[in-house]
Amino acid sequence: MKLNDLMGLPLTTALDLDPVSAESQETCPLEECVITATASHPEIREARAEIEKAEGAVRLAKTDIWLPDVEAFARYSYANNVPFLARNFGTFGFHLGYDLFDGGRKRAVKGEREAQLAQAKENLAKLTDEVELAVHSAYNKLERTQQMLKVSEEVVALRSESNRVLQQELLQGAALKSRAAMATAQEYDAKALLLQSEMDYSQAHDEFVHAMGLIPE
């Protein structure tokens, strides 16, 4: 009756509840799950890529401090009445220059790149902590719901057997109708609890998969 009321059905509707529980999903040990999540979680992988990018920018900024500025040039010239020179000629070459007094511009760029690298490393550490915490929480919830699922299965088996015995005794006149009806109601309550346990476990499993950075099947 409680399940009918919850589902919006007439209270006298007869339900045929399936007593077969969903199988528990096998999971990796907690520490192994944490290692796997921190190694392959999409957000953490993206954060590591940002660190590599920032490290490359820092190396480039350090190198740029000591390298001279290089400029390539090419031009076309026309000269008339100039001895020993062709009338039309082209010139090209490279210009190397080093600014001794650039106002600290290159060092400022280097400091900015180093600050970006530090921020990227801090972001990675934060994401790693968040993923580890999420995996621990989801893993604990998964274990709790799995234990509750097993308990619910045991209760269903116990209530079903008790109801079967009382129904046989009722047919033989050795049990009261009220006791048999109570046993039937208790069996339905146990099956309803099992269905709830299955849904809780399924939800906990999806949350655990999400915490691992995977897509629930």
CORQUI-V112032 format. One record per pair of residues at least 4 apart in sequence whose C-alpha atoms are under 8 Angstrom apart, sorted by sequence separation. I is the first residue (numbers start at 1). J is the second residue. If there is no record, write none. Layout:
# CORQUI-V112032
i:j
I:J
I:J
This chain:
# CORQUI-V112032
i:j
1:5
2:6
3:7
4:8
5:9
9:13
28:32
29:33
30:34
31:35
32:36
33:37
34:38
35:39
36:40
37:41
40:44
41:45
42:46
43:47
44:48
45:49
46:50
47:51
48:52
49:53
50:54
51:55
52:56
53:57
54:58
55:59
56:60
57:61
58:62
59:63
60:64
61:65
62:66
63:67
64:68
82:86
102:106
104:108
105:109
106:110
107:111
108:112
109:113
110:114
111:115
112:116
113:117
114:118
115:119
116:120
117:121
118:122
119:123
120:124
121:125
122:126
123:127
124:128
125:129
126:130
127:131
128:132
129:133
130:134
131:135
132:136
133:137
134:138
135:139
136:140
137:141
138:142
139:143
140:144
141:145
142:146
143:147
144:148
145:149
146:150
147:151
148:152
149:153
150:154
151:155
152:156
153:157
154:158
155:159
156:160
157:161
158:162
159:163
160:164
161:165
162:166
163:167
164:168
165:169
166:170
167:171
168:172
169:173
170:174
175:179
176:180
177:181
178:182
179:183
180:184
181:185
182:186
183:187
184:188
185:189
186:190
187:191
188:192
189:193
190:194
191:195
192:196
193:197
194:198
195:199
196:200
197:201
198:202
199:203
200:204
201:205
202:206
203:207
204:208
205:209
206:210
207:211
208:212
209:213
210:214
4:9
5:10
28:33
36:41
39:44
40:45
82:87
169:174
170:175
175:180
209:214
210:215
4:10
5:11
38:44
39:45
79:85
81:87
169:175
170:176
209:215
210:216
4:11
79:86
80:87
170:177
209:216
4:12
79:87
167:175
2:11
4:13
78:87
79:88
166:175
1:11
78:88
170:180
206:216
1:12
77:88
78:89
76:88
77:89
76:89
77:90
166:179
167:180
76:90
77:91
166:180
75:90
76:91
74:90
75:91
74:91
75:92
163:180
166:183
74:92
73:92
74:93
72:92
73:93
163:183
72:93
73:94
162:183
163:184
72:94
73:95
71:94
72:95
70:94
71:95
159:183
163:187
70:95
71:96
69:95
70:96
69:96
70:97
159:186
160:187
68:96
69:97
159:187
68:97
69:98
68:98
67:98
68:99
156:187
159:190
156:190
155:190
156:191
152:190
156:194
152:191
65:106
152:193
153:194
64:106
65:107
152:194
61:106
149:194
152:197
61:107
61:109
62:110
149:197
61:110
148:197
149:198
58:110
61:113
145:197
149:201
58:113
145:200
146:201
57:113
58:114
145:201
54:113
55:114
58:117
142:201
145:204
54:114
54:116
55:117
142:204
54:117
141:204
142:205
51:117
54:120
138:204
142:208
138:205
51:120
138:207
139:208
50:120
51:121
138:208
47:120
135:208
138:211
47:121
47:123
48:124
135:211
47:124
134:211
135:212
44:124
131:211
131:212
44:127
43:127
44:128
38:128
38:131
37:131
38:132
37:132
34:131
34:132
37:135
34:135
33:135
34:136
30:136
30:139
24:146
21:153
19:156
17:188
41:212
42:213
19:191
41:213
18:191
21:194
40:213
41:214
17:191
21:195
37:211
17:192
19:194
37:212
22:198
36:212
37:213
21:198
34:212
33:212
25:205
3:192
